[in-house]
Amino acid sequence: MDELTYEREYFRKGKKAVAGVDEVGRGPLAGPVVCAAVILPLEGEALLKGVDDSKKLTKKMRETLAQRIEEVAVAYSIAEVDEETVDRINILQATRLCMKRAVENLSVQPDMVLSDGNMTLDVPCEQRSIVKGDSLVCSIGAASILAKVYRDKLMEDYAKEYPGYGFEHNAGYGTKEHLEAIKERGICKIHRKTFVKKYWEGAEKT
């Protein structure tokens, strides 16, 4: 990880609150897309160690880091956009909306936003998108961890409400187990209908 290189660069340019933002859940067949935004401290004992792209960390490492991020962050927020909105406006626009909400919900409003990928956000401050930002930029990596831990827990809760799809294991992604369950059971309320068309043409399971 970059040891806050990007954040410090913009701080030297007069940006006092630099937020990193990232998303989790663009690809799953079920559940919301979740985004987090984080403003990290740039000095002192609160500096984070071990932050990386959430996909590269174990579940235990993510959960430990998520707790630490929440403890030391200058500000953080988590937002979600549900599957109905994903179906209505498409996943790209739903992700942009989710990132925007995460930034807007920060208790400290940023004057610079760093986002993962290649995404232009509708936010009233300067921004920069960075490909593989969750591996290169500490605050984006921190955001990816918060979003991943939050969404995984959410899907574990959904697994109790909608058993049989393996949401506690697959987080809504199109695993073999999940696709077989769709064929056998149909879809449930949290499935993205535009995502499951090729796997299911029947009626929604209520």
PyMOL CGO cylinders between C-alpha atoms (Angstrom):
from pymol import cmd
from pymol.cgo import CYLINDER

trace = [
    CYLINDER, 0.00, 0.00, 0.00, 1.07, 3.56, -0.69, 0.3, 1, 1, 1, 1, 1, 1,
    CYLINDER, 1.07, 3.56, -0.69, 1.50, 4.88, 2.90, 0.3, 1, 1, 1, 1, 1, 1,
    CYLINDER, 1.50, 4.88, 2.90, -0.98, 7.69, 2.09, 0.3, 1, 1, 1, 1, 1, 1,
    CYLINDER, -0.98, 7.69, 2.09, 1.14, 9.07, -0.75, 0.3, 1, 1, 1, 1, 1, 1,
    CYLINDER, 1.14, 9.07, -0.75, -1.84, 10.24, -2.81, 0.3, 1, 1, 1, 1, 1, 1,
    CYLINDER, -1.84, 10.24, -2.81, -3.64, 11.75, 0.17, 0.3, 1, 1, 1, 1, 1, 1,
    CYLINDER, -3.64, 11.75, 0.17, -0.56, 13.65, 1.28, 0.3, 1, 1, 1, 1, 1, 1,
    CYLINDER, -0.56, 13.65, 1.28, 0.06, 14.90, -2.24, 0.3, 1, 1, 1, 1, 1, 1,
    CYLINDER, 0.06, 14.90, -2.24, -3.35, 16.57, -2.31, 0.3, 1, 1, 1, 1, 1, 1,
    CYLINDER, -3.35, 16.57, -2.31, -3.01, 17.77, 1.29, 0.3, 1, 1, 1, 1, 1, 1,
    CYLINDER, -3.01, 17.77, 1.29, 0.14, 19.67, 0.23, 0.3, 1, 1, 1, 1, 1, 1,
    CYLINDER, 0.14, 19.67, 0.23, -1.94, 21.24, -2.55, 0.3, 1, 1, 1, 1, 1, 1,
    CYLINDER, -1.94, 21.24, -2.55, -4.38, 22.58, 0.01, 0.3, 1, 1, 1, 1, 1, 1,
    CYLINDER, -4.38, 22.58, 0.01, -6.92, 19.77, 0.12, 0.3, 1, 1, 1, 1, 1, 1,
    CYLINDER, -6.92, 19.77, 0.12, -7.56, 19.37, 3.83, 0.3, 1, 1, 1, 1, 1, 1,
    CYLINDER, -7.56, 19.37, 3.83, -10.04, 16.49, 3.66, 0.3, 1, 1, 1, 1, 1, 1,
    CYLINDER, -10.04, 16.49, 3.66, -9.23, 13.81, 1.08, 0.3, 1, 1, 1, 1, 1, 1,
    CYLINDER, -9.23, 13.81, 1.08, -11.78, 10.99, 0.87, 0.3, 1, 1, 1, 1, 1, 1,
    CYLINDER, -11.78, 10.99, 0.87, -11.34, 7.58, -0.71, 0.3, 1, 1, 1, 1, 1, 1,
    CYLINDER, -11.34, 7.58, -0.71, -14.43, 5.84, -2.06, 0.3, 1, 1, 1, 1, 1, 1,
    CYLINDER, -14.43, 5.84, -2.06, -15.00, 2.34, -3.39, 0.3, 1, 1, 1, 1, 1, 1,
    CYLINDER, -15.00, 2.34, -3.39, -17.79, -0.12, -4.15, 0.3, 1, 1, 1, 1, 1, 1,
    CYLINDER, -17.79, -0.12, -4.15, -18.54, -3.77, -3.56, 0.3, 1, 1, 1, 1, 1, 1,
    CYLINDER, -18.54, -3.77, -3.56, -21.21, -5.81, -5.29, 0.3, 1, 1, 1, 1, 1, 1,
    CYLINDER, -21.21, -5.81, -5.29, -21.34, -4.76, -8.91, 0.3, 1, 1, 1, 1, 1, 1,
    CYLINDER, -21.34, -4.76, -8.91, -21.27, -8.34, -10.16, 0.3, 1, 1, 1, 1, 1, 1,
    CYLINDER, -21.27, -8.34, -10.16, -23.61, -10.38, -7.94, 0.3, 1, 1, 1, 1, 1, 1,
    CYLINDER, -23.61, -10.38, -7.94, -26.98, -11.69, -9.09, 0.3, 1, 1, 1, 1, 1, 1,
    CYLINDER, -26.98, -11.69, -9.09, -28.61, -10.69, -5.81, 0.3, 1, 1, 1, 1, 1, 1,
    CYLINDER, -28.61, -10.69, -5.81, -28.42, -7.99, -3.18, 0.3, 1, 1, 1, 1, 1, 1,
    CYLINDER, -28.42, -7.99, -3.18, -27.47, -4.32, -3.22, 0.3, 1, 1, 1, 1, 1, 1,
    CYLINDER, -27.47, -4.32, -3.22, -24.36, -2.57, -4.40, 0.3, 1, 1, 1, 1, 1, 1,
    CYLINDER, -24.36, -2.57, -4.40, -22.58, -1.13, -1.37, 0.3, 1, 1, 1, 1, 1, 1,
    CYLINDER, -22.58, -1.13, -1.37, -20.13, 1.78, -1.27, 0.3, 1, 1, 1, 1, 1, 1,
    CYLINDER, -20.13, 1.78, -1.27, -18.01, 3.32, 1.44, 0.3, 1, 1, 1, 1, 1, 1,
    CYLINDER, -18.01, 3.32, 1.44, -16.19, 6.61, 1.74, 0.3, 1, 1, 1, 1, 1, 1,
    CYLINDER, -16.19, 6.61, 1.74, -13.34, 7.20, 4.19, 0.3, 1, 1, 1, 1, 1, 1,
    CYLINDER, -13.34, 7.20, 4.19, -11.24, 10.17, 5.25, 0.3, 1, 1, 1, 1, 1, 1,
    CYLINDER, -11.24, 10.17, 5.25, -8.12, 8.94, 7.04, 0.3, 1, 1, 1, 1, 1, 1,
    CYLINDER, -8.12, 8.94, 7.04, -5.75, 10.79, 9.39, 0.3, 1, 1, 1, 1, 1, 1,
    CYLINDER, -5.75, 10.79, 9.39, -2.44, 11.60, 7.74, 0.3, 1, 1, 1, 1, 1, 1,
    CYLINDER, -2.44, 11.60, 7.74, -0.21, 11.60, 10.82, 0.3, 1, 1, 1, 1, 1, 1,
    CYLINDER, -0.21, 11.60, 10.82, 0.10, 10.38, 14.38, 0.3, 1, 1, 1, 1, 1, 1,
    CYLINDER, 0.10, 10.38, 14.38, -0.54, 7.06, 16.07, 0.3, 1, 1, 1, 1, 1, 1,
    CYLINDER, -0.54, 7.06, 16.07, -3.82, 6.59, 14.22, 0.3, 1, 1, 1, 1, 1, 1,
    CYLINDER, -3.82, 6.59, 14.22, -2.07, 5.72, 10.95, 0.3, 1, 1, 1, 1, 1, 1,
    CYLINDER, -2.07, 5.72, 10.95, -3.32, 2.43, 9.50, 0.3, 1, 1, 1, 1, 1, 1,
    CYLINDER, -3.32, 2.43, 9.50, -1.16, -0.57, 8.67, 0.3, 1, 1, 1, 1, 1, 1,
    CYLINDER, -1.16, -0.57, 8.67, -2.09, -3.56, 6.54, 0.3, 1, 1, 1, 1, 1, 1,
    CYLINDER, -2.09, -3.56, 6.54, -4.72, -1.92, 4.35, 0.3, 1, 1, 1, 1, 1, 1,
    CYLINDER, -4.72, -1.92, 4.35, -5.10, -3.45, 0.89, 0.3, 1, 1, 1, 1, 1, 1,
    CYLINDER, -5.10, -3.45, 0.89, -7.70, -4.33, -1.70, 0.3, 1, 1, 1, 1, 1, 1,
    CYLINDER, -7.70, -4.33, -1.70, -10.37, -6.13, 0.34, 0.3, 1, 1, 1, 1, 1, 1,
    CYLINDER, -10.37, -6.13, 0.34, -10.35, -9.08, -2.08, 0.3, 1, 1, 1, 1, 1, 1,
    CYLINDER, -10.35, -9.08, -2.08, -6.72, -9.80, -1.17, 0.3, 1, 1, 1, 1, 1, 1,
    CYLINDER, -6.72, -9.80, -1.17, -7.42, -10.11, 2.55, 0.3, 1, 1, 1, 1, 1, 1,
    CYLINDER, -7.42, -10.11, 2.55, -8.91, -12.93, 4.58, 0.3, 1, 1, 1, 1, 1, 1,
    CYLINDER, -8.91, -12.93, 4.58, -12.30, -12.45, 6.21, 0.3, 1, 1, 1, 1, 1, 1,
    CYLINDER, -12.30, -12.45, 6.21, -10.70, -12.18, 9.65, 0.3, 1, 1, 1, 1, 1, 1,
    CYLINDER, -10.70, -12.18, 9.65, -8.17, -9.60, 8.41, 0.3, 1, 1, 1, 1, 1, 1,
    CYLINDER, -8.17, -9.60, 8.41, -10.95, -7.55, 6.80, 0.3, 1, 1, 1, 1, 1, 1,
    CYLINDER, -10.95, -7.55, 6.80, -13.08, -7.58, 9.94, 0.3, 1, 1, 1, 1, 1, 1,
    CYLINDER, -13.08, -7.58, 9.94, -10.15, -6.59, 12.16, 0.3, 1, 1, 1, 1, 1, 1,
    CYLINDER, -10.15, -6.59, 12.16, -9.15, -3.78, 9.81, 0.3, 1, 1, 1, 1, 1, 1,
    CYLINDER, -9.15, -3.78, 9.81, -12.74, -2.58, 9.41, 0.3, 1, 1, 1, 1, 1, 1,
    CYLINDER, -12.74, -2.58, 9.41, -13.01, -2.13, 13.16, 0.3, 1, 1, 1, 1, 1, 1,
    CYLINDER, -13.01, -2.13, 13.16, -9.70, -0.27, 13.23, 0.3, 1, 1, 1, 1, 1, 1,
    CYLINDER, -9.70, -0.27, 13.23, -10.71, 1.95, 10.29, 0.3, 1, 1, 1, 1, 1, 1,
    CYLINDER, -10.71, 1.95, 10.29, -13.93, 2.91, 12.04, 0.3, 1, 1, 1, 1, 1, 1,
    CYLINDER, -13.93, 2.91, 12.04, -11.97, 3.75, 15.19, 0.3, 1, 1, 1, 1, 1, 1,
    CYLINDER, -11.97, 3.75, 15.19, -9.33, 5.99, 13.60, 0.3, 1, 1, 1, 1, 1, 1,
    CYLINDER, -9.33, 5.99, 13.60, -11.05, 7.54, 10.56, 0.3, 1, 1, 1, 1, 1, 1,
    CYLINDER, -11.05, 7.54, 10.56, -11.62, 11.27, 10.54, 0.3, 1, 1, 1, 1, 1, 1,
    CYLINDER, -11.62, 11.27, 10.54, -14.95, 10.35, 8.95, 0.3, 1, 1, 1, 1, 1, 1,
    CYLINDER, -14.95, 10.35, 8.95, -16.49, 7.36, 7.19, 0.3, 1, 1, 1, 1, 1, 1,
    CYLINDER, -16.49, 7.36, 7.19, -19.85, 6.40, 5.75, 0.3, 1, 1, 1, 1, 1, 1,
    CYLINDER, -19.85, 6.40, 5.75, -21.44, 3.38, 4.09, 0.3, 1, 1, 1, 1, 1, 1,
    CYLINDER, -21.44, 3.38, 4.09, -24.26, 3.55, 1.55, 0.3, 1, 1, 1, 1, 1, 1,
    CYLINDER, -24.26, 3.55, 1.55, -26.23, 0.98, -0.41, 0.3, 1, 1, 1, 1, 1, 1,
    CYLINDER, -26.23, 0.98, -0.41, -28.42, 0.97, -3.49, 0.3, 1, 1, 1, 1, 1, 1,
    CYLINDER, -28.42, 0.97, -3.49, -30.93, -1.85, -3.65, 0.3, 1, 1, 1, 1, 1, 1,
    CYLINDER, -30.93, -1.85, -3.65, -31.52, -4.42, -6.38, 0.3, 1, 1, 1, 1, 1, 1,
    CYLINDER, -31.52, -4.42, -6.38, -34.71, -2.70, -7.60, 0.3, 1, 1, 1, 1, 1, 1,
    CYLINDER, -34.71, -2.70, -7.60, -32.73, 0.46, -8.35, 0.3, 1, 1, 1, 1, 1, 1,
    CYLINDER, -32.73, 0.46, -8.35, -30.00, -1.59, -10.03, 0.3, 1, 1, 1, 1, 1, 1,
    CYLINDER, -30.00, -1.59, -10.03, -32.66, -3.07, -12.31, 0.3, 1, 1, 1, 1, 1, 1,
    CYLINDER, -32.66, -3.07, -12.31, -34.24, 0.32, -13.00, 0.3, 1, 1, 1, 1, 1, 1,
    CYLINDER, -34.24, 0.32, -13.00, -31.18, 2.45, -13.78, 0.3, 1, 1, 1, 1, 1, 1,
    CYLINDER, -31.18, 2.45, -13.78, -28.49, -0.23, -14.54, 0.3, 1, 1, 1, 1, 1, 1,
    CYLINDER, -28.49, -0.23, -14.54, -25.52, -1.26, -12.41, 0.3, 1, 1, 1, 1, 1, 1,
    CYLINDER, -25.52, -1.26, -12.41, -23.16, 1.48, -13.64, 0.3, 1, 1, 1, 1, 1, 1,
    CYLINDER, -23.16, 1.48, -13.64, -25.53, 4.29, -12.70, 0.3, 1, 1, 1, 1, 1, 1,
    CYLINDER, -25.53, 4.29, -12.70, -26.47, 2.52, -9.46, 0.3, 1, 1, 1, 1, 1, 1,
    CYLINDER, -26.47, 2.52, -9.46, -22.79, 2.36, -8.52, 0.3, 1, 1, 1, 1, 1, 1,
    CYLINDER, -22.79, 2.36, -8.52, -22.31, 6.06, -9.30, 0.3, 1, 1, 1, 1, 1, 1,
    CYLINDER, -22.31, 6.06, -9.30, -25.37, 6.89, -7.19, 0.3, 1, 1, 1, 1, 1, 1,
    CYLINDER, -25.37, 6.89, -7.19, -24.12, 4.74, -4.33, 0.3, 1, 1, 1, 1, 1, 1,
    CYLINDER, -24.12, 4.74, -4.33, -20.67, 6.35, -4.36, 0.3, 1, 1, 1, 1, 1, 1,
    CYLINDER, -20.67, 6.35, -4.36, -22.28, 9.79, -4.40, 0.3, 1, 1, 1, 1, 1, 1,
    CYLINDER, -22.28, 9.79, -4.40, -24.41, 8.91, -1.36, 0.3, 1, 1, 1, 1, 1, 1,
    CYLINDER, -24.41, 8.91, -1.36, -21.38, 7.59, 0.52, 0.3, 1, 1, 1, 1, 1, 1,
    CYLINDER, -21.38, 7.59, 0.52, -19.48, 10.83, -0.09, 0.3, 1, 1, 1, 1, 1, 1,
    CYLINDER, -19.48, 10.83, -0.09, -22.47, 13.02, 0.77, 0.3, 1, 1, 1, 1, 1, 1,
    CYLINDER, -22.47, 13.02, 0.77, -23.09, 11.12, 4.03, 0.3, 1, 1, 1, 1, 1, 1,
    CYLINDER, -23.09, 11.12, 4.03, -19.61, 11.82, 5.41, 0.3, 1, 1, 1, 1, 1, 1,
    CYLINDER, -19.61, 11.82, 5.41, -19.74, 13.87, 8.61, 0.3, 1, 1, 1, 1, 1, 1,
    CYLINDER, -19.74, 13.87, 8.61, -16.77, 15.86, 7.30, 0.3, 1, 1, 1, 1, 1, 1,
    CYLINDER, -16.77, 15.86, 7.30, -17.31, 17.00, 3.74, 0.3, 1, 1, 1, 1, 1, 1,
    CYLINDER, -17.31, 17.00, 3.74, -14.24, 16.35, 1.57, 0.3, 1, 1, 1, 1, 1, 1,
    CYLINDER, -14.24, 16.35, 1.57, -12.61, 18.84, -0.76, 0.3, 1, 1, 1, 1, 1, 1,
    CYLINDER, -12.61, 18.84, -0.76, -11.01, 16.00, -2.76, 0.3, 1, 1, 1, 1, 1, 1,
    CYLINDER, -11.01, 16.00, -2.76, -12.40, 12.58, -3.65, 0.3, 1, 1, 1, 1, 1, 1,
    CYLINDER, -12.40, 12.58, -3.65, -10.29, 9.66, -4.86, 0.3, 1, 1, 1, 1, 1, 1,
    CYLINDER, -10.29, 9.66, -4.86, -12.33, 6.80, -6.33, 0.3, 1, 1, 1, 1, 1, 1,
    CYLINDER, -12.33, 6.80, -6.33, -11.46, 3.34, -7.56, 0.3, 1, 1, 1, 1, 1, 1,
    CYLINDER, -11.46, 3.34, -7.56, -11.67, 2.48, -11.25, 0.3, 1, 1, 1, 1, 1, 1,
    CYLINDER, -11.67, 2.48, -11.25, -12.73, 4.92, -13.92, 0.3, 1, 1, 1, 1, 1, 1,
    CYLINDER, -12.73, 4.92, -13.92, -15.83, 6.55, -12.51, 0.3, 1, 1, 1, 1, 1, 1,
    CYLINDER, -15.83, 6.55, -12.51, -16.95, 10.18, -12.65, 0.3, 1, 1, 1, 1, 1, 1,
    CYLINDER, -16.95, 10.18, -12.65, -19.09, 11.07, -9.65, 0.3, 1, 1, 1, 1, 1, 1,
    CYLINDER, -19.09, 11.07, -9.65, -21.73, 13.75, -9.28, 0.3, 1, 1, 1, 1, 1, 1,
    CYLINDER, -21.73, 13.75, -9.28, -20.07, 15.42, -6.27, 0.3, 1, 1, 1, 1, 1, 1,
    CYLINDER, -20.07, 15.42, -6.27, -19.37, 19.14, -5.72, 0.3, 1, 1, 1, 1, 1, 1,
    CYLINDER, -19.37, 19.14, -5.72, -15.62, 18.88, -5.24, 0.3, 1, 1, 1, 1, 1, 1,
    CYLINDER, -15.62, 18.88, -5.24, -12.49, 17.96, -7.14, 0.3, 1, 1, 1, 1, 1, 1,
    CYLINDER, -12.49, 17.96, -7.14, -12.12, 14.25, -7.86, 0.3, 1, 1, 1, 1, 1, 1,
    CYLINDER, -12.12, 14.25, -7.86, -9.79, 11.74, -9.42, 0.3, 1, 1, 1, 1, 1, 1,
    CYLINDER, -9.79, 11.74, -9.42, -10.44, 8.12, -10.35, 0.3, 1, 1, 1, 1, 1, 1,
    CYLINDER, -10.44, 8.12, -10.35, -7.53, 5.69, -10.12, 0.3, 1, 1, 1, 1, 1, 1,
    CYLINDER, -7.53, 5.69, -10.12, -7.46, 2.29, -11.79, 0.3, 1, 1, 1, 1, 1, 1,
    CYLINDER, -7.46, 2.29, -11.79, -6.70, -0.37, -9.17, 0.3, 1, 1, 1, 1, 1, 1,
    CYLINDER, -6.70, -0.37, -9.17, -7.03, 2.36, -6.58, 0.3, 1, 1, 1, 1, 1, 1,
    CYLINDER, -7.03, 2.36, -6.58, -8.08, -0.15, -3.92, 0.3, 1, 1, 1, 1, 1, 1,
    CYLINDER, -8.08, -0.15, -3.92, -4.55, -1.61, -4.15, 0.3, 1, 1, 1, 1, 1, 1,
    CYLINDER, -4.55, -1.61, -4.15, -2.72, 1.70, -4.59, 0.3, 1, 1, 1, 1, 1, 1,
    CYLINDER, -2.72, 1.70, -4.59, -4.47, 4.27, -2.39, 0.3, 1, 1, 1, 1, 1, 1,
    CYLINDER, -4.47, 4.27, -2.39, -4.84, 3.71, 1.34, 0.3, 1, 1, 1, 1, 1, 1,
    CYLINDER, -4.84, 3.71, 1.34, -8.16, 5.51, 1.78, 0.3, 1, 1, 1, 1, 1, 1,
    CYLINDER, -8.16, 5.51, 1.78, -9.70, 3.70, -1.22, 0.3, 1, 1, 1, 1, 1, 1,
    CYLINDER, -9.70, 3.70, -1.22, -8.45, 0.38, 0.17, 0.3, 1, 1, 1, 1, 1, 1,
    CYLINDER, -8.45, 0.38, 0.17, -9.97, 1.27, 3.52, 0.3, 1, 1, 1, 1, 1, 1,
    CYLINDER, -9.97, 1.27, 3.52, -13.28, 2.07, 1.81, 0.3, 1, 1, 1, 1, 1, 1,
    CYLINDER, -13.28, 2.07, 1.81, -13.22, -1.26, -0.01, 0.3, 1, 1, 1, 1, 1, 1,
    CYLINDER, -13.22, -1.26, -0.01, -12.73, -3.08, 3.30, 0.3, 1, 1, 1, 1, 1, 1,
    CYLINDER, -12.73, -3.08, 3.30, -15.62, -1.29, 5.01, 0.3, 1, 1, 1, 1, 1, 1,
    CYLINDER, -15.62, -1.29, 5.01, -17.92, -1.92, 2.07, 0.3, 1, 1, 1, 1, 1, 1,
    CYLINDER, -17.92, -1.92, 2.07, -16.96, -5.59, 1.78, 0.3, 1, 1, 1, 1, 1, 1,
    CYLINDER, -16.96, -5.59, 1.78, -17.40, -6.35, 5.50, 0.3, 1, 1, 1, 1, 1, 1,
    CYLINDER, -17.40, -6.35, 5.50, -20.74, -4.54, 5.56, 0.3, 1, 1, 1, 1, 1, 1,
    CYLINDER, -20.74, -4.54, 5.56, -22.09, -6.26, 2.45, 0.3, 1, 1, 1, 1, 1, 1,
    CYLINDER, -22.09, -6.26, 2.45, -20.93, -9.74, 3.47, 0.3, 1, 1, 1, 1, 1, 1,
    CYLINDER, -20.93, -9.74, 3.47, -22.73, -9.36, 6.82, 0.3, 1, 1, 1, 1, 1, 1,
    CYLINDER, -22.73, -9.36, 6.82, -25.82, -8.09, 5.03, 0.3, 1, 1, 1, 1, 1, 1,
    CYLINDER, -25.82, -8.09, 5.03, -25.85, -11.11, 2.71, 0.3, 1, 1, 1, 1, 1, 1,
    CYLINDER, -25.85, -11.11, 2.71, -25.40, -13.45, 5.68, 0.3, 1, 1, 1, 1, 1, 1,
    CYLINDER, -25.40, -13.45, 5.68, -28.54, -11.90, 7.18, 0.3, 1, 1, 1, 1, 1, 1,
    CYLINDER, -28.54, -11.90, 7.18, -30.38, -12.30, 3.87, 0.3, 1, 1, 1, 1, 1, 1,
    CYLINDER, -30.38, -12.30, 3.87, -29.38, -15.97, 3.86, 0.3, 1, 1, 1, 1, 1, 1,
    CYLINDER, -29.38, -15.97, 3.86, -31.56, -16.47, 6.94, 0.3, 1, 1, 1, 1, 1, 1,
    CYLINDER, -31.56, -16.47, 6.94, -34.47, -14.66, 5.31, 0.3, 1, 1, 1, 1, 1, 1,
    CYLINDER, -34.47, -14.66, 5.31, -34.05, -16.37, 1.93, 0.3, 1, 1, 1, 1, 1, 1,
    CYLINDER, -34.05, -16.37, 1.93, -32.47, -19.77, 2.67, 0.3, 1, 1, 1, 1, 1, 1,
    CYLINDER, -32.47, -19.77, 2.67, -31.32, -22.21, 0.02, 0.3, 1, 1, 1, 1, 1, 1,
    CYLINDER, -31.32, -22.21, 0.02, -29.34, -19.86, -2.24, 0.3, 1, 1, 1, 1, 1, 1,
    CYLINDER, -29.34, -19.86, -2.24, -26.12, -19.98, -0.26, 0.3, 1, 1, 1, 1, 1, 1,
    CYLINDER, -26.12, -19.98, -0.26, -25.98, -16.22, 0.24, 0.3, 1, 1, 1, 1, 1, 1,
    CYLINDER, -25.98, -16.22, 0.24, -23.92, -16.78, 3.40, 0.3, 1, 1, 1, 1, 1, 1,
    CYLINDER, -23.92, -16.78, 3.40, -21.21, -18.34, 1.22, 0.3, 1, 1, 1, 1, 1, 1,
    CYLINDER, -21.21, -18.34, 1.22, -21.53, -16.68, -2.19, 0.3, 1, 1, 1, 1, 1, 1,
    CYLINDER, -21.53, -16.68, -2.19, -22.69, -13.16, -1.18, 0.3, 1, 1, 1, 1, 1, 1,
    CYLINDER, -22.69, -13.16, -1.18, -25.08, -13.26, -4.13, 0.3, 1, 1, 1, 1, 1, 1,
    CYLINDER, -25.08, -13.26, -4.13, -22.48, -14.03, -6.79, 0.3, 1, 1, 1, 1, 1, 1,
    CYLINDER, -22.48, -14.03, -6.79, -23.31, -16.52, -9.52, 0.3, 1, 1, 1, 1, 1, 1,
    CYLINDER, -23.31, -16.52, -9.52, -21.66, -19.63, -8.12, 0.3, 1, 1, 1, 1, 1, 1,
    CYLINDER, -21.66, -19.63, -8.12, -22.67, -23.10, -9.30, 0.3, 1, 1, 1, 1, 1, 1,
    CYLINDER, -22.67, -23.10, -9.30, -24.61, -23.63, -6.06, 0.3, 1, 1, 1, 1, 1, 1,
    CYLINDER, -24.61, -23.63, -6.06, -26.45, -20.35, -6.53, 0.3, 1, 1, 1, 1, 1, 1,
    CYLINDER, -26.45, -20.35, -6.53, -27.35, -20.97, -10.18, 0.3, 1, 1, 1, 1, 1, 1,
    CYLINDER, -27.35, -20.97, -10.18, -28.64, -24.44, -9.37, 0.3, 1, 1, 1, 1, 1, 1,
    CYLINDER, -28.64, -24.44, -9.37, -30.78, -23.00, -6.58, 0.3, 1, 1, 1, 1, 1, 1,
    CYLINDER, -30.78, -23.00, -6.58, -32.27, -20.44, -8.98, 0.3, 1, 1, 1, 1, 1, 1,
    CYLINDER, -32.27, -20.44, -8.98, -33.19, -23.20, -11.42, 0.3, 1, 1, 1, 1, 1, 1,
    CYLINDER, -33.19, -23.20, -11.42, -34.78, -25.28, -8.67, 0.3, 1, 1, 1, 1, 1, 1,
    CYLINDER, -34.78, -25.28, -8.67, -36.40, -22.58, -6.56, 0.3, 1, 1, 1, 1, 1, 1,
    CYLINDER, -36.40, -22.58, -6.56, -36.84, -19.59, -8.81, 0.3, 1, 1, 1, 1, 1, 1,
    CYLINDER, -36.84, -19.59, -8.81, -35.71, -16.17, -7.69, 0.3, 1, 1, 1, 1, 1, 1,
    CYLINDER, -35.71, -16.17, -7.69, -36.37, -14.29, -4.46, 0.3, 1, 1, 1, 1, 1, 1,
    CYLINDER, -36.37, -14.29, -4.46, -37.06, -10.65, -3.68, 0.3, 1, 1, 1, 1, 1, 1,
    CYLINDER, -37.06, -10.65, -3.68, -33.43, -9.53, -3.58, 0.3, 1, 1, 1, 1, 1, 1,
    CYLINDER, -33.43, -9.53, -3.58, -32.42, -11.02, -6.94, 0.3, 1, 1, 1, 1, 1, 1,
    CYLINDER, -32.42, -11.02, -6.94, -31.56, -8.55, -9.69, 0.3, 1, 1, 1, 1, 1, 1,
    CYLINDER, -31.56, -8.55, -9.69, -34.01, -9.45, -12.42, 0.3, 1, 1, 1, 1, 1, 1,
    CYLINDER, -34.01, -9.45, -12.42, -31.87, -7.93, -15.16, 0.3, 1, 1, 1, 1, 1, 1,
    CYLINDER, -31.87, -7.93, -15.16, -28.96, -10.10, -14.00, 0.3, 1, 1, 1, 1, 1, 1,
    CYLINDER, -28.96, -10.10, -14.00, -30.78, -13.44, -13.77, 0.3, 1, 1, 1, 1, 1, 1,
    CYLINDER, -30.78, -13.44, -13.77, -32.69, -13.35, -17.06, 0.3, 1, 1, 1, 1, 1, 1,
    CYLINDER, -32.69, -13.35, -17.06, -30.45, -15.91, -18.71, 0.3, 1, 1, 1, 1, 1, 1,
    CYLINDER, -30.45, -15.91, -18.71, -30.78, -18.27, -15.74, 0.3, 1, 1, 1, 1, 1, 1,
    CYLINDER, -30.78, -18.27, -15.74, -34.47, -17.90, -14.92, 0.3, 1, 1, 1, 1, 1, 1,
    CYLINDER, -34.47, -17.90, -14.92, -37.53, -17.04, -16.99, 0.3, 1, 1, 1, 1, 1, 1,
    CYLINDER, -37.53, -17.04, -16.99, -40.20, -17.99, -14.47, 0.3, 1, 1, 1, 1, 1, 1,
    CYLINDER, -40.20, -17.99, -14.47, -42.09, -16.11, -11.81, 0.3, 1, 1, 1, 1, 1, 1,
    CYLINDER, -42.09, -16.11, -11.81, -40.53, -14.55, -8.75, 0.3, 1, 1, 1, 1, 1, 1,
    CYLINDER, -40.53, -14.55, -8.75, -40.62, -16.64, -5.60, 0.3, 1, 1, 1, 1, 1, 1,
    CYLINDER, -40.62, -16.64, -5.60, -42.33, -14.72, -2.79, 0.3, 1, 1, 1, 1, 1, 1,
]
cmd.load_cgo(trace, "trace")
